[in-house]
Amino acid sequence: MAFALRPDGGDEDADDALAEINVTPFIDVILVLLIVFMIAAPLATVSVPVDLPASSAAPQPAPIEPVVLTLDAARTLSLGEAPIARSDLAAALDAATAGDREARIFLRADQGLEYRALMDLLNDLRAAGYLRVALVGLEQVSPEAPGAGSP
């Protein structure tokens, strides 16, 4: 048993102020909140229909001579400026990249296309051996950017 001498010589039986903080209730509350967030986080990821024509990401520097593949609203393919047939896609890409299957293909697609049309083209690119595909979109100008205000 420990004891302390009081400098004022007061009664030892007097109630002293408790100078300790009990953190057990605080830890209990934090653990309950942790469990609630662990259960609620997976429920927050739901599918929402989105329209993806523009991006606010900072533009990346383009290579000197990019390989640009375009799929327009009529589902016509163009490599650079030249239209190509879907059956000639692999041969045209091999010619444009000099057979380098690691070259990045910049894919431009009309925003009115069905998702299926874009997936079919990506499957054709995968079958041809080109796995590095970059999707090209419009740069979105934010209203806070300098010069974006009203005239």
Helices and strands as residue ranges (DSSP letters): H 24-43, E 54-55, E 67-71, E 77-79, E 82-84, G 86-88, H 89-97, E 105-109, H 115-128, E 133-136, E 138-139
